C-alpha cells in the first residue's frame, strides 16, 4: 500500500520526509509484532501506544502513524486521532483488496455463525475471518489489517453496546452480505429495550451492498418494525425431523429434495446452521459439500465444548459469554439428562437496571432440571435466593470448594459472562494436579 493513499485516507500530515514510493506491507498496533516494512500505529487506549514507538522502529517499522508530534528518524504521519485512523485505513484496505465481505451481528451466536459460515465457504473460496473477539471499532480494523490480496471472502463479526457502533463499522467495511443472528437481552442495560437493540443491530444496513440474512424464528426480526426496515427474511429454510443431544443435532431441510444435515451443535443453535447453509447456497456451494462441511464442524473454544476429565466427568465448557437466551438454551438441553449434574453459573453482565429482573428468571429454568447441585458465582447471582444453592464470590473460592469434593461420573455445566473467567474452573477439572 502506498504512502499517498495512506495520507489521503487518514487526512494526516507529514512530520518527516517520506519516500513517496515507499510501500507498506502490514499495519500493526502491537510493537512486538512489527516486521520489516510494516507500519506501526500508536493507539491510545488502556495504554499509550506512543510509548512503544522505539520498539516498533527497532523491530523494522518503515512508517509510524501518531497523534502526538514526536520526532523520530523514520517516516511519520501525524493524524488527529489514531483510533479513527485505523478505521480509515481499514476502509482503504477494503477498497484495495476488495474481497466479498460477510458481516455478522446479533445478541448471541455471532462467533458460532461465523465459524459455521467459514467452515462451509472455505470448501470453495480462500477465506479470512475475525480472530477471537475482534468485533469492535478496534477489532474490525485489525481483522481487515490481516487480509491478503488473494483472500476472496472475509467473514467479520460486529459487536456493539450503544447506538451508532454498528453503523460506523458497516460504513467502514461496506459488507456484501450481512447477518443478524437474533435479538436478545445482551447490552439491554445500555440500550434500554429489545426494540432498541433491534434498531441498533439494523444499523448494519448502513453500509450493506447486498442481502441481509436473519434468524427466521426470532420474534423481533419478524416484527413490523423489522419488516418496514425493508430487509425481508432471507432465511426461509426450515429444519424438521430434528433429533439432538448435547454434542450434535440431525435434521432435514427441503431444497430440490429432502437433505439430512448433521452438525456438532445442540438444537438451540440450529438457527445459526440454517443461516450458514443459506449463505453457502447463495454463494454457489454445492449442498453435498455443505453437508460434509457441517458434519466435520467443531465448536469454538469455550462455546459449548464438551470435554472429559480423568474422573469421567462430562464438562460443558460454555464460559466465553452468557446471556439469558444462551443460558436458557443450554439449560433446556439438560432437562432430559438423567445423570448427576453440577451447574456452575456466574453473573450475566451488561444488563444495567434489568439485571435483577433477568437474573430472577434463572430459578425457573433451574427448577426444570432434576438430580442437580447448583453453584452460583458473582454479586448478581448472590441476589438469587435459590434453594440449596451454594454461593461464591469468584472462581478462586469455587475451586477451593471443589478441591474438597469427590466428583466423578458427573455432568458439569460451566457458564458465565467472560469477565468472571470461569475457564479457570474448567482448567481445574482438566488439570487437577496443577491446582
N, C-alpha and C positions, 0 to 999 in steps of 0.2 A: 504494500500500500504506500502511495507516495505522499510526501510532506504537504504538497499544495492542497490535496484533498482533505488531509487532516486539519490543516489550518482553516480551511473554509468551513468545514462542518462543525468545528469547535468554536469558531469565531475568536480564535486565540491570536496572540501576538508573539513575535519572536524576541527572545531575550538575547540569545547568542546567534551568531551567524550559522546558517544551516545550508548544507549542500542540498539544493533543491532536487537533486537526482537520488537522494537517499531513499532507500526502500525499507519499510518496516516489516519484519516477519510476523511477530505476535505482540499483542497488548497484554500487559500483566499489571496486577496491583500488589502482588507479593514479591518483594525484592529478592527473596530466596529462590524464586522460580525463574528469574531472568536468565535468558541465554543471549549469546552474541547476536546482535541485530534486532533485539526486542525493544519495545517502548515501555517504560515504567511510568505508571500514572499514580501520583501521590494523592490518595483519597484521605479525607478527614472524617473519621468515624469514632469508634471507641479508642482508637489510637490515631496519631497524626502520621500519615504516610510520608510526609516530608522528612521525617527523622531517618528514613531508611534509603534516602537517595544515594548516599555514598556507597552503600552495599549494592544497590542496583547497578551503579556505574562500574563497580569492581567486578560484578558478575557479567558485564558485557553489554549493558544497555546502550543503544545507539541514540536514543531520544528520551527525554523526560517531559512529562506534562505536569505543570504545577499550578497552584493558585496563590502562591506566595512568591514575591520577586526575589529569587535566590540566584547566586552567581556560581555556576559550575562550568568547567571546561568541557561542555558537551552540548550539543544542540538541545534547546529548551523552548517549549511553548508555554506561555503564560495564559491561563484561562480564568474566568471569574469564579467558576465552581467546578472542581474536578469530578464531583459526583454526577453533575449534569453532563459533563464532557464524555463520560463513559457511555451514557445513553446515546449521545450524538454519534460517537464512533461506532456503536452497535448498529445504528441505522445505516451508516456508511458501509459497514461490512455486509449488511443485508443486501444493499444495492449492488455491491461489488461482486459477491459470490452468487446471490440470487437463488438460493435453494428454495424448494417448496417448504413453507413453514406451517406446522400444525401447532396451534396454541391451545393449552388446556387449562381451564379454571373450574372451580366448584368448591363446595364446602368440605367434602371428603372425597377420597378416591382419585385425586389428581395423579399421584405417583403410580398407583396400580394401573390406571388407564393409560398413562404414558408408557409404562413398561409393556403392557399388552399391545399397544399400537406399534411400538418399536419391534417387539417380537415378531409381529406379522409382516411389517414393511421391510425389515432387513432381509427377508427371503428374496426380495427383488431389487431393492434400492440400497445405495450406500447412505446410511442414516446416522444422524448425530442426535443426542438427546441431552436434556438437562442432567446435571450431576447433583446428587444429594438433594438439598433443599434450596437450590439456586432458582428461586422463583419470584424475587422482588426486584426493586429498582437497581440493586447491585448484582444480584444473581443472574438475572436475564442477560444483561450485557456480558457477564463472564461466560455464559453459555455461548453467546454469539462470538466472543473472542476465540473460542476453541474451534470454531468452524474452519474447515479447509475447503479449498476451491472445488474439490471433487465431491463434496457432500451434496447429495441430491435432495435429501429431506432432513429438516431439523424439527424435532418434537420438543416443545418448550412449555414448561409449567408456568402459570401466572398465579401468584398468591396476592392476597390483599387483606387489609383490615380497616380501610377507610375508603370513602368515595374518592374517585379520581385516579387511584393507583392502577387499576386495570386499563383505564383509558390511556394513561401515559405509556404503559407497556405495549398495548396494542398498536398505538400510533408509532411506537419505536420500531417494531419488527414487522408491521403490516402482514399479519398471517394470511395464508391462502385458505386455510381451513381452521375452524375453531371448535372447541368442545366445552360444554358446561356439564359436569358430571351430576350435579344435584344442588339443591338449595337447602342447607341445614342451619344449625344454630351456631356454628363456628363464627367467632367475632361479633356475635349479636350484641355484646356489651358495648362495642364501638358504634355499630350501625343502627341499633335500636329495634329492629324488627326483621322478620324474614322477607317482608316486602322490600325493605331497603337493601337487604343482602342480594335479592334478585336484581334490583336496579343496578347495584354495583357490579355484579357479575356480567350483566348485559352490556356493560361498557366495552366488553371485548369486541363488540361490533364496530367500534370507532375506527379501527384500522383494518378491519376484515375485508378481504378481497373476494372471498368465496363462501361456501356453505358453512353453516353452524350446526353441529351435531349435538343433540341433547339427550338426556335420560328421559325416555318417553313415559316412564312411570312416575316421574316427580310431579307432585301436585302443583307446585309453584311454577315449574317450567311449562305446565299446561294451562296456566291461569290466563284470564282475559288480558291482563297487562302484558304478559309474555307474547300472546298472540298478536296484540296490537303493535308490539315492537317489531313484528314483521319477519321473524326468522322461521316460523313454522316448526314442524317436527321432522327433522332429518334422521330420526332413528325409529323406523317403522318395523324393524324386526321384532318378532315375538318368540320368546323361549317357551317351549311346552314340553311335557313329559319329563319334568325336572326331577332328578334324584341327586341327593347331595350328602356329603359327610363333612367332617372338619377340614379335610385336606383337598377334596375335589368335588366337582359337580359334572353331571352329564345332562344334556338337554338337546332338544331338536329345534331346528329352525326350518322354515319353508322358503325355498328360492324357486328354481325350476322344478325341484322335487325336494322331499324332506332330507335334511342332513343332520347327522348326530354329531354333537360337539362335546368333547371332554376337555376340561380345563382344571388346573390345580388351584381352584379357588372355591370358597364356600358359597352358598346360594345367595347371600345378601350382596355379593359383588358381581353377580351375573350381568347386571345392567352395564357395568364397565366393559365386560367382554363383548356385549352386543354393540356398544359404541365402536370398539376396536374392529369388530367384524365389518360393520358398516363402512368404516373408513378404508379398510383393506379392499373391500369390494369397489368402493368409489375410485380407488387408485389402481384398479385393474389387477388385483392379486387374485389368482385362481382360488376358488373356495377349498379345493383339496389342500393347497398349500397353507391356507388359513387354518384349516382343521389340524394339520400336522404341527404348525407353529404353536397353536394353543395347547395341544397335547403335551408339548415339551416346555411350556412356560413354568418358570419358578418364581415364587413371590419375592418381593423386595425385602431387604434386610429390616427386621423389626416390625414388619407388617404381616400379621397372620402367619408367621413362620412356625411350623410345627416341628418341635425338637424333642429328642430323647436324652435323658441323663443316665448315669450309671446305675441309678436305683429304679430304673424302669418307670420313671415319671414322664408323662407326656406334657410338654410345656408349649403353651400357645404364647409365643413371643410377639405381642402386639402393642409394644410400648413406644412406638415412634410418635404417636399422637393420639388424642382422644376427643370425641365429641359425643353428644347424646345419641346421634344417629349411628355412629360406628359401634358404640358400646351396646346399643340395642341389638344391632346385627349379630355381634359375636355372642351375646348372652342368649339370644334366641336359639343359636346353634347348640347351646349346651343343655337345653331343656330335655332333650331325649337321651342324653348321655347318662348311663346308669352307674358308671364308676365313681369312686370318691373324688371330690373336686375341692381345690383351693382357689378361690377367686381373690386375686391381689389387685385391687383397683385404686388408682390415685386420682387426684384432682383433675377436673376438666377446666382448663384455663380460658381466659379472654371472654368471659360471659358477662362481666360488669354487673349491673343491677339484676340481671336474670340468673345469677349464679345459684342462689338458694332455691329458686323455683325449679331450675333444671336438675340440680343435684338431688332434690327431694323426689324426683321421679325414679331415681335409681332403686330404692327399696321395692317398688312394684315389679321391676324387672328381676330382682334377686329372688322374690317370693316364688317365681315360677320354676326355680331350679331346686332340685332335691339333692340330698346327700352332699352337702357343701359346708366348707368353712370359709368365712368371709374376712379378709384383711383389708382395711381401708387406710389410705395414706394421704396426708396433706391436710391443710387447715380447712378446706372446704368439705372434704369427706368427713372430717371430725364433727361437722354440724349435723350429719345424718344420724338419727337415732335408730340404728338398725339392730334388731335382736341378735344377741350373741356375737356381734361383730367385734373384731379386735382392731384397735386403732393405733397408728404410729405416726410420728411426725414426718419421717423421711425414710429413704431406702436403707440407710445405715441402721436405724433402730429395727427395721423389719428384718434385716439379715441377722442381727444379733438374736432376735427371737427365733428365726428359722434354724439357727445353729443348734438350738436346744431341742429341736423336734426331730422325730424319726419319720421321714416322709418317703413312702415307697408306693409304687403302683398307683399313682395319683395323677389326675388331670389338673394341671395348674395353668390358670389364665393370669397373665401379667399385662395390665393395660393402664395407661395414664397419659396425660399430656407430656410433651417432650421434656419440659423443664424439670420434671421430677426424677429423671434419669433412672427409671426402673429397669433399664437394661442391665444395671448392676446386679439386680436380683436374678435375672436370667443367667448372668455370668456366674453367680454363686452356685446355682444348681448345676451348671455345666462344668464348673471347675471348683468343686468343693475343697480341694486340698489347698487352694490359693487364698482362702479366707481364714 
